[in-house]
C-alpha cells in the first residue's frame, strides 16, 4: 500500500513539474515560429523589391 501511494505521489509531482516546462517549451516554439515567419516575409519582400 505504501509503495502504491509513493508511486502515485511521484506521478503527481512529475505532472506538476512537467506542466510549466511544457508551457515554456511551447512558448519558445511559438516565438520561434513568429520570428521565422517575419524573417521569411522580410526575405520575400526584399527579393520582390530588388526585382522591381
C-alpha positions as CSV (number, residue, x, y, z in Angstrom):
1,X,0.0,0.0,0.0
2,X,2.8,2.4,0.9
3,X,4.6,1.7,-2.4
4,X,1.4,2.4,-4.4
5,X,1.0,5.8,-2.6
6,X,4.6,6.6,-3.2
7,X,4.3,5.9,-7.0
8,X,1.1,8.0,-7.1
9,X,2.8,10.8,-5.3
10,X,5.8,10.6,-7.7
11,X,3.5,10.7,-10.8
12,X,1.6,13.7,-9.4
13,X,4.9,15.5,-8.6
14,X,6.2,14.8,-12.1
15,X,3.0,16.1,-13.7
16,X,3.1,19.3,-11.5
17,X,6.7,19.9,-12.6
18,X,6.2,18.9,-16.2
19,X,3.3,21.4,-16.8
20,X,5.3,24.6,-16.6
21,X,8.1,23.1,-18.6
22,X,5.8,22.0,-21.4
23,X,4.2,25.5,-21.4
24,X,7.7,27.1,-21.6
25,X,8.7,24.9,-24.5
26,X,5.5,25.7,-26.4
27,X,6.0,29.4,-25.7
28,X,9.6,29.2,-27.1
29,X,8.2,27.3,-30.2
30,X,5.6,29.9,-30.7
31,X,8.1,32.7,-30.7
32,X,10.5,30.8,-33.0
33,X,7.6,30.3,-35.5
34,X,6.7,34.0,-35.3
35,X,10.3,35.2,-35.8
36,X,10.8,32.7,-38.6
37,X,7.6,33.9,-40.4
38,X,8.8,37.5,-40.0
39,X,12.2,36.6,-41.4
40,X,10.7,34.8,-44.4
41,X,8.4,37.8,-45.0
42,X,11.3,40.2,-45.0
43,X,13.3,38.0,-47.3
44,X,10.4,37.7,-49.8
45,X,9.8,41.5,-49.6
46,X,13.5,42.2,-50.2
47,X,13.5,39.9,-53.2
48,X,10.4,41.5,-54.6
49,X,11.8,45.0,-54.1
50,X,15.0,44.1,-56.0
51,X,13.1,42.7,-58.9
52,X,11.0,45.9,-59.4
